[in-house]
């Protein structure tokens, strides 16, 4: 017969492992001294960005993350722990986390996983400073189309200049 505590830890470990492996981004945060009202506000902000908060015991999460083959991230786990799991734009989620960390003294972003790559807290800070995905895609599209539009402008300049000369001559 399995004890209730053991069953709970097994369920929590499987939820953590599944969340880390199935979601495109996972962020580990510690929230010592942050009130539950503030954490609920953070949950609501993250829910708007299509992210969820998973609270776990640090020992259980450490074991589950090691089983998911993210040993370096497991080393960042300490204290009261929350995992932020999302398949949405990581830039938007990190903006919410970094802003909340600046406002709340006990809230610290420890690390994360983005598309299978382990991130440090500094890398997460850098991602939060990036523009949203749509803006980056628009800039990329503008960069790709610029040479073509310049070529079209150069090619259409000669007939335009010829017409201008002919209309002045008339």
N, C-alpha and C positions, 0 to 999 in steps of 0.2 A: 504494500500500500504506500502510495506517494503522499508525502506531507504537503499541506496547502502551500507553505512557503516555497518549497522546492518546485511545485507545479507553477506557481506565480513567476518565479525566476526563469524557468524554462520558457514560459509563454513570452515574457518580457525579452529574453535573449533572442528568441526567434523573431519577434516583432522588430527589434533593433537590426538584426542581421538582414532581414527581408527589406527593411526600409533603406538601409545603406546600399544594398546591392541592386534594388529595383528602381530607385529614384536617381535622376541625373545629378542632383546636387544634395549634399548633406553637410550641415554645419554643426559643429560641437560648440556649445556655449556653457559657461558656468554663471549662475545667477545668485550667488550668496548675498543675502541682505536685501534682495528685491522683493517688494510686497506682492502678494497674490493679485491685487488689483492692477498693478503695473504689468504683471505677467499676462493677465487677461487682456489688457490693452495691446500688448505685443502679439498675442495670439490672434486677435481680431485684425490687426494690421497685416500680419503674415497670411491670414486666411484670404484677405483681399488680393494678395499677390500669389494665391494658389499654393501656399506652403502650409505645412502642418507642424505642430510642436509635439514632440514625444519626450516625456519625462521618464527617466530611468535611474536606477541605482548605478553609481559609477562603476562598481565592481562587475555588475552584470553587463553593462554596456561595453566595458573594456574587453571582456571575454568574447562577446558577440562580434565586436569590431575586429579583434584578432582572428576570429574564425572566418571573417569576410576578407582576410588577407590585407588588412590595413594596419599593420603593427605600428607604424610611425604615428598614425592618428590616435591609436590606443594610448600612446605615451602622453598625449595632451589632455587626457581625461583626468580630472581631479575635482573634488568638491561636489556641490549640487550641480547636476548635469541636466541639460536639455539638448535634444537633437532636433534640428530644423531640417525637415525633409521636403523636397520639392522637385517637380519636373518642369517648373516654369523657368523664366528667364532668371539666371543666377544673379545678374547685375541688380535687378529690382529687389530681390530678397536680401542681398548683402547691403544694399542701401538702407533698408529698414533696420537690419541688425546693427550696423555701424552707428546709425543715428541714435538708436536706443542705447547702445553702449556709451555714447558720449553723454547722454542724459542721465543714465543710472550708473552710479559708482561701482556697485557690486557685479554688474553685468559685463562679462568678458568673453569675446569671441576667441576660442582656443585653436580652432583649425577646421578643416573640412575636406570633403571629397567632391570634385567636380569632374564628371564624365570619366571616372576611374582614376583620376590623378589626385594625390593627396596635396592639400593646400595648407600653408602656414597662415597665421593670423595676418602677417604683412601682405601676403598675396590676396587675402580676402579683402583687406583694406583697399588694395589697388583695384580689384574688380569692382568694388563699390563706387569708385570714381569714374568708371567707364560710363558712357551714355547707354541708353537702352538698346536692345538688339535691333529694333526697327530703325533707329537712327544710324547705327553702324552699317546696316544693310543699305540704307539710302545713300550714305557716303560712298560705300563701295560701288554701288551702281553708278553714281555720278562720276567716280574716278574711271570706271570702265568705259563709260559713254563719252567722256570728254575728248579723247583723240578722234573719235568718229565725227563728233559734231564740229570739231575744228577743221577736219578734212573737208566736210561738206561746206563749211564757210569759205575755205580757200578755193574750192572748185567752183562755187557759185559766184565768187568775187569777180572773176574774169568776164563772164557774160554781163554781169551787172555793171562793171566799169565800161564795157563796150557800149551798152545801152545808154549809159550816162553821157559818154562822149558823143554818141549819135544824136541824142536829144539836145545837147548843147550846140552841136553843129547845125541843127535844123533851125 
